[in-house]
Amino acid sequence: MKRSIKAGVVRWWMLLTVAVVGAAQAAPQEQPINLDTPGGSVAGTLALPAAGKVPVVLIVAGSGPTDRDGNSAMLPGHNDSLKMLAAALADAGFASMRYDKRGIAASRAAAPDESALRFDTYVDDAAAWIAKLKADPRFSQVAVLGHSEGALIGMLAARQAGAAAYVSVAGVAQRPGAVLRRQLAGKLPPDLAAANERILAAIERGETVADVPPPLAAMYRPSVQPYLVSWMRYDPAHELAALRMPVLIVQGTTDIQVGVDQAELLKAAKPDAVLAVIPGMNHVLKAVPLEPQRQQASYGDPAQPLAPQLMPAIVGFLRGVPAVQR
């Protein structure tokens, strides 16, 4: 927004003795790229490996004011998780494109008025990026990787624009309303809990609510309710099951925002998907234990590397995606 499942599950582990990423190479060549839309220009960064026609991965960032590099304006410091992901992809021979969603960072001017913003606006932008990359002769095919809320945006856009493959990283399986209920459980006094349920249930029915208690206005102010209505109509597990392309589901075991159960539910919805559970990886893709202070610090520490098993899982999957005839 402008304002900001173990029965039957196969845990897919890459052989760590196989160097799928390869020896370190030079830093990727990065260049600016823009998507021109009726509402303004959406800004991104194209990261290219050394040379040649290569596959490209569209990286879709998570919720709130999270920029193309994976950094949130609501948190101090930078973790640079998506920037590091792009560099690791280039090191493995894959191009990538990451962007600031409209209303965020360099794409701030492309944001519509909050009351006019819809979840599908983000989906349409991602689909337009896929089409732009598919038309670029430098790239052999386009895969989509969505992180957190960007996982739902990415899967919808991948289907809409016909991507070659899709990767969900720290994506949820349940509807947004169910996720919000779980996050707020036990955290509101009884009167606000009742009001929250009243408002949330109405929004899930596609209705807006005029009577919002001030303590809940940050979440349910009238201008943001149309966006919430457009978002809550989607069931991520159902949408994932509809994809007809190779799918990888990635989830860390020390993610304090999204649990492994969500990845398991996604896997149950799409049994032919590959499930990669990354031990010790948190929400910003770093190797961090379930220790509050270290978790918090990792969200603003660009020196902390990506979890070591993450890129072997992603690169191994992408290398197995069948070539698409263009």
DALIN-V939022 format. One record per helix or strand. SS is the DSSP state (@ for helix, = for strand). FROM is the first residue (numbers start at 1). TO is the last residue. If there is no record, write none. Layout:
SS;FROM;TO
SS;FROM;TO
This chain:
=;29;37
=;40;48
=;54;60
=;66;66
=;72;72
@;81;91
=;95;99
@;105;110
@;114;116
@;119;134
=;139;147
@;149;161
=;165;169
@;176;184
@;190;204
@;214;220
@;222;232
@;236;241
=;246;252
@;260;269
=;274;278
=;281;281
=;286;287
@;292;298
=;306;306
@;308;319
